Amino acid sequence: MKKTARKRGHGGRRATPSSLTPGAESEVMTLRDLAEYLHCSYNTAWRLAKHGDMPSFMLGGRQRFLKSEVDRWIAKGGGRRRVKEQ
């Protein structure tokens, strides 16, 4: 069986997911980056991610966040609890 070499990253943090328009790039953030970006504690960011409130994906067994998706989440109201009208 022929082994193929794996490409290693350059340490850059850019991704072009299919959900974005072609040619558009979005920064990939770690949980720590997310907390810094949202100006909240690491624990608060972790809690948002744990409960599935924050759009994320798994990479190497760790949760990652696309900055563009986080911005979209914020524009829609973020983690604000909505009161049901009766």
Backbone as XML, in Angstrom:
<?xml version="1.0"?>
<chain id="A" units="angstrom">
  <residue number="1" name="MET">
    <atom name="N" x="0.840" y="-1.166" z="0.000"/>
    <atom name="CA" x="0.000" y="0.000" z="0.000"/>
    <atom name="C" x="0.890" y="1.235" z="0.000"/>
  </residue>
  <residue number="2" name="LYS">
    <atom name="N" x="0.605" y="2.149" z="-0.903"/>
    <atom name="CA" x="1.414" y="3.345" z="-1.047"/>
    <atom name="C" x="0.996" y="4.395" z="-0.008"/>
  </residue>
  <residue number="3" name="LYS">
    <atom name="N" x="1.993" y="4.933" z="0.696"/>
    <atom name="CA" x="1.719" y="5.971" z="1.679"/>
    <atom name="C" x="1.763" y="7.325" z="0.997"/>
  </residue>
  <residue number="4" name="THR">
    <atom name="N" x="0.832" y="8.174" z="1.378"/>
    <atom name="CA" x="0.839" y="9.525" z="0.832"/>
    <atom name="C" x="1.219" y="10.492" z="1.939"/>
  </residue>
  <residue number="5" name="ALA">
    <atom name="N" x="1.968" y="11.484" z="1.562"/>
    <atom name="CA" x="2.403" y="12.482" z="2.538"/>
    <atom name="C" x="1.235" y="13.394" z="2.888"/>
  </residue>
  <residue number="6" name="ARG">
    <atom name="N" x="1.145" y="13.731" z="4.162"/>
    <atom name="CA" x="0.110" y="14.655" z="4.598"/>
    <atom name="C" x="0.667" y="16.065" z="4.556"/>
  </residue>
  <residue number="7" name="LYS">
    <atom name="N" x="-0.149" y="16.964" z="4.079"/>
    <atom name="CA" x="0.264" y="18.364" z="4.090"/>
    <atom name="C" x="0.085" y="18.912" z="5.486"/>
  </residue>
  <residue number="8" name="ARG">
    <atom name="N" x="1.068" y="19.621" z="5.934"/>
    <atom name="CA" x="0.986" y="20.248" z="7.249"/>
    <atom name="C" x="0.665" y="21.718" z="7.067"/>
  </residue>
  <residue number="9" name="GLY">
    <atom name="N" x="-0.092" y="22.249" z="8.007"/>
    <atom name="CA" x="-0.474" y="23.666" z="7.950"/>
    <atom name="C" x="0.712" y="24.577" z="8.189"/>
  </residue>
  <residue number="10" name="HIS">
    <atom name="N" x="0.549" y="25.807" z="7.817"/>
    <atom name="CA" x="1.593" y="26.802" z="7.998"/>
    <atom name="C" x="1.411" y="27.551" z="9.297"/>
  </residue>
  <residue number="11" name="GLY">
    <atom name="N" x="0.409" y="27.172" z="10.074"/>
    <atom name="CA" x="0.111" y="27.920" z="11.283"/>
    <atom name="C" x="-0.870" y="29.042" z="11.018"/>
  </residue>
  <residue number="12" name="GLY">
    <atom name="N" x="-1.267" y="29.208" z="9.745"/>
    <atom name="CA" x="-2.242" y="30.236" z="9.406"/>
    <atom name="C" x="-3.613" y="29.842" z="9.918"/>
  </residue>
  <residue number="13" name="ARG">
    <atom name="N" x="-4.479" y="30.822" z="10.058"/>
    <atom name="CA" x="-5.803" y="30.537" z="10.588"/>
    <atom name="C" x="-6.870" y="31.021" z="9.634"/>
  </residue>
  <residue number="14" name="ARG">
    <atom name="N" x="-6.846" y="30.572" z="8.429"/>
    <atom name="CA" x="-7.840" y="30.957" z="7.443"/>
    <atom name="C" x="-8.508" y="29.708" z="6.900"/>
  </residue>
  <residue number="15" name="ALA">
    <atom name="N" x="-9.784" y="29.825" z="6.618"/>
    <atom name="CA" x="-10.529" y="28.719" z="6.033"/>
    <atom name="C" x="-11.506" y="29.278" z="5.025"/>
  </residue>
  <residue number="16" name="THR">
    <atom name="N" x="-11.830" y="28.493" z="4.034"/>
    <atom name="CA" x="-12.836" y="28.905" z="3.072"/>
    <atom name="C" x="-13.918" y="27.839" z="3.013"/>
  </residue>
  <residue number="17" name="PRO">
    <atom name="N" x="-14.855" y="27.866" z="3.962"/>
    <atom name="CA" x="-15.918" y="26.871" z="3.976"/>
    <atom name="C" x="-16.887" y="27.087" z="2.829"/>
  </residue>
  <residue number="18" name="SER">
    <atom name="N" x="-17.581" y="26.031" z="2.461"/>
    <atom name="CA" x="-18.502" y="26.106" z="1.339"/>
    <atom name="C" x="-19.695" y="26.998" z="1.623"/>
  </residue>
  <residue number="19" name="SER">
    <atom name="N" x="-19.980" y="27.279" z="2.900"/>
    <atom name="CA" x="-21.114" y="28.131" z="3.232"/>
    <atom name="C" x="-20.862" y="29.592" z="2.887"/>
  </residue>
  <residue number="20" name="LEU">
    <atom name="N" x="-19.596" y="29.956" z="2.686"/>
    <atom name="CA" x="-19.270" y="31.325" z="2.331"/>
    <atom name="C" x="-19.201" y="31.457" z="0.820"/>
  </residue>
  <residue number="21" name="THR">
    <atom name="N" x="-19.285" y="32.666" z="0.350"/>
    <atom name="CA" x="-19.193" y="32.885" z="-1.079"/>
    <atom name="C" x="-17.792" y="32.536" z="-1.554"/>
  </residue>
  <residue number="22" name="PRO">
    <atom name="N" x="-17.655" y="32.067" z="-2.800"/>
    <atom name="CA" x="-16.336" y="31.697" z="-3.317"/>
    <atom name="C" x="-15.367" y="32.868" z="-3.218"/>
  </residue>
  <residue number="23" name="GLY">
    <atom name="N" x="-14.189" y="32.573" z="-2.746"/>
    <atom name="CA" x="-13.160" y="33.593" z="-2.615"/>
    <atom name="C" x="-13.180" y="34.311" z="-1.276"/>
  </residue>
  <residue number="24" name="ALA">
    <atom name="N" x="-14.286" y="34.193" z="-0.548"/>
    <atom name="CA" x="-14.371" y="34.841" z="0.771"/>
    <atom name="C" x="-13.650" y="33.973" z="1.789"/>
  </residue>
  <residue number="25" name="GLU">
    <atom name="N" x="-12.978" y="34.604" z="2.724"/>
    <atom name="CA" x="-12.273" y="33.862" z="3.755"/>
    <atom name="C" x="-12.797" y="34.276" z="5.118"/>
  </residue>
  <residue number="26" name="SER">
    <atom name="N" x="-12.716" y="33.374" z="6.055"/>
    <atom name="CA" x="-13.145" y="33.664" z="7.408"/>
    <atom name="C" x="-12.099" y="33.110" z="8.367"/>
  </residue>
  <residue number="27" name="GLU">
    <atom name="N" x="-11.818" y="33.878" z="9.380"/>
    <atom name="CA" x="-10.840" y="33.459" z="10.369"/>
    <atom name="C" x="-11.401" y="32.323" z="11.212"/>
  </residue>
  <residue number="28" name="VAL">
    <atom name="N" x="-10.576" y="31.320" z="11.469"/>
    <atom name="CA" x="-10.948" y="30.211" z="12.336"/>
    <atom name="C" x="-10.419" y="30.525" z="13.727"/>
  </residue>
  <residue number="29" name="MET">
    <atom name="N" x="-11.311" y="30.484" z="14.707"/>
    <atom name="CA" x="-10.933" y="30.852" z="16.069"/>
    <atom name="C" x="-11.038" y="29.654" z="17.012"/>
  </residue>
  <residue number="30" name="THR">
    <atom name="N" x="-10.158" y="29.632" z="17.997"/>
    <atom name="CA" x="-10.226" y="28.645" z="19.071"/>
    <atom name="C" x="-11.180" y="29.186" z="20.133"/>
  </residue>
  <residue number="31" name="LEU">
    <atom name="N" x="-11.436" y="28.397" z="21.144"/>
    <atom name="CA" x="-12.301" y="28.834" z="22.235"/>
    <atom name="C" x="-11.716" y="30.053" z="22.944"/>
  </residue>
  <residue number="32" name="ARG">
    <atom name="N" x="-10.415" y="30.056" z="23.122"/>
    <atom name="CA" x="-9.752" y="31.193" z="23.768"/>
    <atom name="C" x="-9.870" y="32.448" z="22.892"/>
  </residue>
  <residue number="33" name="ASP">
    <atom name="N" x="-9.684" y="32.279" z="21.564"/>
    <atom name="CA" x="-9.853" y="33.400" z="20.633"/>
    <atom name="C" x="-11.281" y="33.933" z="20.692"/>
  </residue>
  <residue number="34" name="LEU">
    <atom name="N" x="-12.248" y="33.021" z="20.767"/>
    <atom name="CA" x="-13.658" y="33.403" z="20.827"/>
    <atom name="C" x="-13.939" y="34.246" z="22.068"/>
  </residue>
  <residue number="35" name="ALA">
    <atom name="N" x="-13.434" y="33.811" z="23.209"/>
    <atom name="CA" x="-13.634" y="34.559" z="24.454"/>
    <atom name="C" x="-13.045" y="35.966" z="24.333"/>
  </residue>
  <residue number="36" name="GLU">
    <atom name="N" x="-11.880" y="36.067" z="23.750"/>
    <atom name="CA" x="-11.248" y="37.369" z="23.568"/>
    <atom name="C" x="-12.063" y="38.233" z="22.611"/>
  </residue>
  <residue number="37" name="TYR">
    <atom name="N" x="-12.541" y="37.643" z="21.524"/>
    <atom name="CA" x="-13.320" y="38.366" z="20.521"/>
    <atom name="C" x="-14.637" y="38.880" z="21.104"/>
  </residue>
  <residue number="38" name="LEU">
    <atom name="N" x="-15.276" y="38.080" z="21.950"/>
    <atom name="CA" x="-16.555" y="38.458" z="22.551"/>
    <atom name="C" x="-16.386" y="39.294" z="23.820"/>
  </residue>
  <residue number="39" name="HIS">
    <atom name="N" x="-15.145" y="39.475" z="24.265"/>
    <atom name="CA" x="-14.853" y="40.211" z="25.501"/>
    <atom name="C" x="-15.596" y="39.588" z="26.681"/>
  </residue>
  <residue number="40" name="CYS">
    <atom name="N" x="-15.463" y="38.280" z="26.783"/>
    <atom name="CA" x="-16.081" y="37.567" z="27.905"/>
    <atom name="C" x="-15.053" y="36.594" z="28.466"/>
  </residue>
  <residue number="41" name="SER">
    <atom name="N" x="-15.406" y="35.944" z="29.553"/>
    <atom name="CA" x="-14.476" y="34.985" z="30.143"/>
    <atom name="C" x="-14.430" y="33.711" z="29.307"/>
  </residue>
  <residue number="42" name="TYR">
    <atom name="N" x="-13.355" y="32.974" z="29.494"/>
    <atom name="CA" x="-13.202" y="31.681" z="28.827"/>
    <atom name="C" x="-14.370" y="30.769" z="29.186"/>
  </residue>
  <residue number="43" name="ASN">
    <atom name="N" x="-14.780" y="30.774" z="30.467"/>
    <atom name="CA" x="-15.872" y="29.920" z="30.923"/>
    <atom name="C" x="-17.199" y="30.265" z="30.253"/>
  </residue>
  <residue number="44" name="THR">
    <atom name="N" x="-17.458" y="31.545" z="30.048"/>
    <atom name="CA" x="-18.688" y="31.958" z="29.369"/>
    <atom name="C" x="-18.682" y="31.480" z="27.929"/>
  </residue>
  <residue number="45" name="ALA">
    <atom name="N" x="-17.560" y="31.644" z="27.229"/>
    <atom name="CA" x="-17.443" y="31.173" z="25.847"/>
    <atom name="C" x="-17.608" y="29.656" z="25.791"/>
  </residue>
  <residue number="46" name="TRP">
    <atom name="N" x="-17.013" y="28.965" z="26.738"/>
    <atom name="CA" x="-17.117" y="27.503" z="26.788"/>
    <atom name="C" x="-18.575" y="27.082" z="26.985"/>
  </residue>
  <residue number="47" name="ARG">
    <atom name="N" x="-19.270" y="27.779" z="27.867"/>
    <atom name="CA" x="-20.677" y="27.462" z="28.145"/>
    <atom name="C" x="-21.550" y="27.673" z="26.895"/>
  </residue>
  <residue number="48" name="LEU">
    <atom name="N" x="-21.323" y="28.766" z="26.159"/>
    <atom name="CA" x="-22.057" y="29.017" z="24.916"/>
    <atom name="C" x="-21.812" y="27.890" z="23.911"/>
  </residue>
  <residue number="49" name="ALA">
    <atom name="N" x="-20.574" y="27.463" z="23.803"/>
    <atom name="CA" x="-20.217" y="26.398" z="22.867"/>
    <atom name="C" x="-20.784" y="25.055" z="23.322"/>
  </residue>
  <residue number="50" name="LYS">
    <atom name="N" x="-20.712" y="24.793" z="24.603"/>
    <atom name="CA" x="-21.174" y="23.508" z="25.152"/>
    <atom name="C" x="-22.664" y="23.292" z="24.918"/>
  </residue>
  <residue number="51" name="HIS">
    <atom name="N" x="-23.449" y="24.338" z="25.105"/>
    <atom name="CA" x="-24.893" y="24.223" z="24.960"/>
    <atom name="C" x="-25.353" y="24.331" z="23.511"/>
  </residue>
  <residue number="52" name="GLY">
    <atom name="N" x="-24.421" y="24.495" z="22.596"/>
    <atom name="CA" x="-24.776" y="24.547" z="21.183"/>
    <atom name="C" x="-25.348" y="25.878" z="20.744"/>
  </residue>
  <residue number="53" name="ASP">
    <atom name="N" x="-25.219" y="26.904" z="21.585"/>
    <atom name="CA" x="-25.734" y="28.228" z="21.226"/>
    <atom name="C" x="-24.871" y="28.893" z="20.162"/>
  </residue>
  <residue number="54" name="MET">
    <atom name="N" x="-23.606" y="28.593" z="20.172"/>
    <atom name="CA" x="-22.646" y="29.218" z="19.274"/>
    <atom name="C" x="-22.362" y="28.290" z="18.092"/>
  </residue>
  <residue number="55" name="PRO">
    <atom name="N" x="-22.439" y="28.796" z="16.833"/>
    <atom name="CA" x="-22.131" y="27.945" z="15.679"/>
    <atom name="C" x="-20.654" y="27.538" z="15.695"/>
  </residue>
  <residue number="56" name="SER">
    <atom name="N" x="-20.403" y="26.237" z="15.592"/>
    <atom name="CA" x="-19.029" y="25.748" z="15.654"/>
    <atom name="C" x="-18.880" y="24.463" z="14.860"/>
  </residue>
  <residue number="57" name="PHE">
    <atom name="N" x="-17.638" y="24.006" z="14.740"/>
    <atom name="CA" x="-17.336" y="22.721" z="14.116"/>
    <atom name="C" x="-16.144" y="22.115" z="14.844"/>
  </residue>
  <residue number="58" name="MET">
    <atom name="N" x="-15.963" y="20.825" z="14.665"/>
    <atom name="CA" x="-14.861" y="20.131" z="15.329"/>
    <atom name="C" x="-13.678" y="19.999" z="14.372"/>
  </residue>
  <residue number="59" name="LEU">
    <atom name="N" x="-12.496" y="20.215" z="14.899"/>
    <atom name="CA" x="-11.268" y="20.067" z="14.129"/>
    <atom name="C" x="-10.212" y="19.510" z="15.064"/>
  </residue>
  <residue number="60" name="GLY">
    <atom name="N" x="-9.763" y="18.315" z="14.785"/>
    <atom name="CA" x="-8.746" y="17.687" z="15.629"/>
    <atom name="C" x="-9.240" y="17.437" z="17.043"/>
  </residue>
  <residue number="61" name="GLY">
    <atom name="N" x="-10.525" y="17.147" z="17.185"/>
    <atom name="CA" x="-11.083" y="16.876" z="18.500"/>
    <atom name="C" x="-11.346" y="18.126" z="19.336"/>
  </residue>
  <residue number="62" name="ARG">
    <atom name="N" x="-11.167" y="19.281" z="18.742"/>
    <atom name="CA" x="-11.385" y="20.549" z="19.444"/>
    <atom name="C" x="-12.410" y="21.388" z="18.686"/>
  </residue>
  <residue number="63" name="GLN">
    <atom name="N" x="-13.175" y="22.155" z="19.426"/>
    <atom name="CA" x="-14.168" y="23.016" z="18.800"/>
    <atom name="C" x="-13.508" y="24.234" z="18.204"/>
  </residue>
  <residue number="64" name="ARG">
    <atom name="N" x="-13.951" y="24.598" z="16.998"/>
    <atom name="CA" x="-13.454" y="25.787" z="16.315"/>
    <atom name="C" x="-14.658" y="26.620" z="15.884"/>
  </residue>
  <residue number="65" name="PHE">
    <atom name="N" x="-14.408" y="27.910" z="15.663"/>
    <atom name="CA" x="-15.468" y="28.843" z="15.349"/>
    <atom name="C" x="-15.039" y="29.708" z="14.174"/>
  </residue>
  <residue number="66" name="LEU">
    <atom name="N" x="-15.927" y="29.882" z="13.199"/>
    <atom name="CA" x="-15.647" y="30.780" z="12.089"/>
    <atom name="C" x="-16.100" y="32.177" z="12.500"/>
  </residue>
  <residue number="67" name="LYS">
    <atom name="N" x="-15.207" y="33.137" z="12.362"/>
    <atom name="CA" x="-15.521" y="34.497" z="12.769"/>
    <atom name="C" x="-16.762" y="35.008" z="12.044"/>
  </residue>
  <residue number="68" name="SER">
    <atom name="N" x="-16.903" y="34.701" z="10.767"/>
    <atom name="CA" x="-18.063" y="35.167" z="10.002"/>
    <atom name="C" x="-19.363" y="34.586" z="10.557"/>
  </residue>
  <residue number="69" name="GLU">
    <atom name="N" x="-19.334" y="33.321" z="10.999"/>
    <atom name="CA" x="-20.529" y="32.697" z="11.579"/>
    <atom name="C" x="-20.840" y="33.305" z="12.946"/>
  </residue>
  <residue number="70" name="VAL">
    <atom name="N" x="-19.809" y="33.615" z="13.719"/>
    <atom name="CA" x="-20.005" y="34.251" z="15.020"/>
    <atom name="C" x="-20.618" y="35.644" z="14.815"/>
  </residue>
  <residue number="71" name="ASP">
    <atom name="N" x="-20.125" y="36.383" z="13.823"/>
    <atom name="CA" x="-20.678" y="37.705" z="13.524"/>
    <atom name="C" x="-22.149" y="37.599" z="13.130"/>
  </residue>
  <residue number="72" name="ARG">
    <atom name="N" x="-22.478" y="36.578" z="12.345"/>
    <atom name="CA" x="-23.870" y="36.351" z="11.938"/>
    <atom name="C" x="-24.735" y="36.030" z="13.157"/>
  </residue>
  <residue number="73" name="TRP">
    <atom name="N" x="-24.192" y="35.213" z="14.054"/>
    <atom name="CA" x="-24.884" y="34.839" z="15.289"/>
    <atom name="C" x="-25.159" y="36.082" z="16.141"/>
  </residue>
  <residue number="74" name="ILE">
    <atom name="N" x="-24.173" y="36.972" z="16.230"/>
    <atom name="CA" x="-24.331" y="38.208" z="16.986"/>
    <atom name="C" x="-25.408" y="39.087" z="16.346"/>
  </residue>
  <residue number="75" name="ALA">
    <atom name="N" x="-25.379" y="39.211" z="15.017"/>
    <atom name="CA" x="-26.350" y="40.042" z="14.300"/>
    <atom name="C" x="-27.787" y="39.549" z="14.512"/>
  </residue>
  <residue number="76" name="LYS">
    <atom name="N" x="-27.949" y="38.248" z="14.711"/>
    <atom name="CA" x="-29.282" y="37.683" z="14.931"/>
    <atom name="C" x="-29.732" y="37.793" z="16.382"/>
  </residue>
  <residue number="77" name="GLY">
    <atom name="N" x="-28.905" y="38.344" z="17.237"/>
    <atom name="CA" x="-29.289" y="38.528" z="18.629"/>
    <atom name="C" x="-28.388" y="37.809" z="19.603"/>
  </residue>
  <residue number="78" name="GLY">
    <atom name="N" x="-27.451" y="37.043" z="19.117"/>
    <atom name="CA" x="-26.508" y="36.361" z="19.992"/>
    <atom name="C" x="-27.175" y="35.396" z="20.948"/>
  </residue>
  <residue number="79" name="GLY">
    <atom name="N" x="-26.686" y="35.373" z="22.161"/>
    <atom name="CA" x="-27.197" y="34.441" z="23.157"/>
    <atom name="C" x="-28.332" y="35.007" z="23.986"/>
  </residue>
  <residue number="80" name="ARG">
    <atom name="N" x="-28.899" y="36.116" z="23.523"/>
    <atom name="CA" x="-29.968" y="36.757" z="24.267"/>
    <atom name="C" x="-31.187" y="35.844" z="24.343"/>
  </residue>
  <residue number="81" name="ARG">
    <atom name="N" x="-31.695" y="35.701" z="25.515"/>
    <atom name="CA" x="-32.901" y="34.885" z="25.723"/>
    <atom name="C" x="-34.100" y="35.696" z="25.271"/>
  </residue>
  <residue number="82" name="ARG">
    <atom name="N" x="-34.934" y="35.104" z="24.466"/>
    <atom name="CA" x="-36.119" y="35.790" z="23.982"/>
    <atom name="C" x="-37.324" y="35.400" z="24.836"/>
  </residue>
  <residue number="83" name="VAL">
    <atom name="N" x="-38.113" y="36.386" z="25.171"/>
    <atom name="CA" x="-39.325" y="36.145" z="25.951"/>
    <atom name="C" x="-40.455" y="35.813" z="24.990"/>
  </residue>
  <residue number="84" name="LYS">
    <atom name="N" x="-41.154" y="34.712" z="25.256"/>
    <atom name="CA" x="-42.259" y="34.306" z="24.407"/>
    <atom name="C" x="-43.460" y="35.226" z="24.634"/>
  </residue>
  <residue number="85" name="GLU">
    <atom name="N" x="-44.046" y="35.669" z="23.532"/>
    <atom name="CA" x="-45.243" y="36.490" z="23.644"/>
    <atom name="C" x="-46.452" y="35.592" z="23.769"/>
  </residue>
  <residue number="86" name="GLN">
    <atom name="N" x="-47.426" y="36.039" z="24.577"/>
    <atom name="CA" x="-48.634" y="35.224" z="24.755"/>
    <atom name="C" x="-49.818" y="35.872" z="24.112"/>
  </residue>
</chain>
